[in-house]
Amino acid sequence: MIGVREAKKIILDNCTTSKTEELPLVRAGGFVLAKPVYSPIDSPPFDQSAMDGYAFSFEHWDKKNELPVNGEVQAGNCLNTILNSNQSVRIFTGAALPAGMDTVVMQEKVSANATSIIIKDEQISKGSNVRPRGSQIRKNEIAAAKNHFLSPASVSFLSGLGIDTVNIYPNPAISIIVTGKELVEPGSKLSDGKIYESNSSGLATALTMLNINPASINIVDDDENKILDAINKQLSSDIILLTGGVSVGDYDFVTTALEKCGATKLFHKVKQKPGKPLYFGKHGHTLIFGLPGNPASALTCFYEYVIDAISSMTKRIYGRKLKLPLAGNYSKKTGLTCFLKGKTSANEVLILHNQESYMMNSFAEADCIIELDEDKEHFVKGDLVPVRLII
Amino acid sequence: MIGVREAKKIILDNCTTSKTEELPLVRAGGFVLAKPVYSPIDSPPFDQSAMDGYAFSFEHWDKKNELPVNGEVQAGNCLNTILNSNQSVRIFTGAALPAGMDTVVMQEKVSANATSIIIKDEQISKGSNVRPRGSQIRKNEIAAAKNHFLSPASVSFLSGLGIDTVNIYPNPAISIIVTGKELVEPGSKLSDGKIYESNSSGLATALTMLNINPASINIVDDDENKILDAINKQLSSDIILLTGGVSVGDYDFVTTALEKCGATKLFHKVKQKPGKPLYFGKHGHTLIFGLPGNPASALTCFYEYVIDAISSMTKRIYGRKLKLPLAGNYSKKTGLTCFLKGKTSANEVLILHNQESYMMNSFAEADCIIELDEDKEHFVKGDLVPVRLII
């Protein structure tokens, strides 16, 4: 049985990020650039007024007499007349300065009549209130590097340069296969010995919150042939998530079905609680996770292992990792890493009650998973522990 | 002109959370419950084996002799035979304990032959390896309270209780109206005096990342009638976001159009940089934000004001707010709250270059907005400042 660190390393060593995809920029928010973007223009594309006011040529202004006003430029328009160098023009925020003009005086700092202005701004200097052409970025300069995260501000920035498509790392296609003879669909009646199936909705929701729609969701009986069939149908996916049937009981057919379909086992069982029976394998390019059937174990393994595999493909970071002091004491056995449902407050993290792997009520209150080191037995209030935020 | 705190208060005072919506649970992840959910069942619904092993009656076990094994129960199945109290049954994880049985011994802790077992577990006690009926939750107990955030774990938990629909606070319908004669669609050619339109993609991406698809996006000319017409068409929305035209220039028609359509102005202009011309008003139930036209100002006002209005409707918390020490010194004028593009590191926050309101290149690198207090002029390295995480 391997430890958590080794298991994580094996997963990352088997992830590849070869896929890229061209997307319209307006749909690319939240993705990461797979190719750098260069600016196709100078931005601003012209010397631009930053204020409503009057544009003029600083060096031709005599600082004493009235400046005649000859026409106006609204943002988006151009001046059709040709100005003399000692004239001014009414100008509005965002408008292009006419040729020969280099300075703008704010409208609040002039006295104006119908045909001329007197400038009353002692601090004005050449270039005041003007955003020079190319002062944000010049044509052909890099606007966003490879591996840049496309935040709303990034999308706005690139749109402003005229960009309308980008190359990104796409989401992997992820299939969910839930196994178990005891499972009944929520909303229907529960007969003796059955329980409601909840792993598909938990995992699908977890994926949706990463902006990934599951490629398929299948619920199959504890039957090796049916499981084998379900796996074979999803081998074009990038990732298959199976739940249940990964222990070594008489009815645990997931690992044997995976062997029969030709998957290579990369590890099975990890020194951790919950999630000890975790399986990881590969079939061609498809990564296969055999998650335990207990909903809390399945979701914990999703957060601790699957999410890092997805992250290595999309280059996105999902959920911050912090170190926080424990709010109380806690003891566990050595030899197993413990992943505990926790709740953060301003300056510490609380280990919630009901940590048993079938208990989802505490997980529903949790905002983080706390990792307690394999080799350590006793933890005391104030000990700094790794915490993964999950909401 | 009012201050930031007063502006925020006016917005929150005018937000209502009256709408609720019934959704299938599998689509409700990320929403907040508008009604509490009670468990329709005991969970587990029966005494459930936590292990692969053998179930027996602890008090009828004589602790010496072999226990006869009479049949087996797989998870999801029921035992059809009736057992004597001094018999055992082969049982698997998740299966229901047959009537009269109360304890499970792990298969690793027996010596078994074809028809009987000898228990070799000195620590076993009554109830060992059994998850008692109702030990997670009892029928009719509250499973999730009103205002509970539906995380993936919550969805999994409620599914496991058989819940398939929930009542949530829905996303508001949000319309975007971008104004400006100078705006050209990205991907097309830029003629003299024009710039690429980027507010619609920036705001739409910001909404999408909150899991909200904009109800509509319209780009309109700087023309009062056209703006009025665009506003009138969207008055069934919960929120209208306008950009541009909110200053008092000759071509700023947004505030006059809002007046003509019968909107009540709640404030116009805030003592802040960027975003001084920010307008907020109301028409019937519709909240109307007039955001500045500069992309950086528009997005800053979105994060600082609009997101809190959305949050008050959906009850979700978007983006953590922290207090972090500044990584360097900074000076500003008093009398204006400054919102600056920042970048967090492990223990501090850096004020990025290019804070001018037309500069989106620094915003594209930012992961937070730093708020610098209206009344303070000089900030020094180490000063704790409020930080809003935006990615």
Interface residues (C-beta under 8 A of the other chain):
Chain A: L25 V26 G29 G30 I41 P44 P45 F46 Q48 A50 D52 V73 Q74 A75 G76 N77 C78 F92 T93 G94 A95 A96 R131 Q136 I137 A143 A144 H148 F149 L150 S151 P152 A153 S154 V155 S156 F157 L158 S159 G160 L161 G162 I163 D164 T165 G180 K181 E182 L183 E185 P186 G187 S188 L190 D192 G193 K194 I195 Y196 E197 S198 N199 S201 G202 L203 A204 T205 A206 T208 M209 D222 S247 G249 D250 Y251 G293 P295 A296 L299 K341 N354 E356 Y358 M359 M360 N361 F363 A364 A366 D367 I390 I391
Chain B: L25 V26 G29 G30 I41 P44 P45 F46 Q48 A50 D52 V73 Q74 A75 G76 N77 C78 F92 T93 G94 A95 A96 R131 Q136 I137 A143 A144 H148 F149 L150 S151 P152 A153 S154 V155 S156 F157 L158 S159 G160 L161 G162 I163 D164 T165 G180 K181 E182 L183 E185 P186 G187 S188 L190 D192 G193 K194 I195 Y196 E197 S198 N199 S201 G202 L203 A204 T205 A206 T208 M209 D222 S247 G249 D250 Y251 G293 P295 A296 L299 K341 N354 E356 Y358 M359 M360 N361 F363 A364 A366 D367 I390 I391
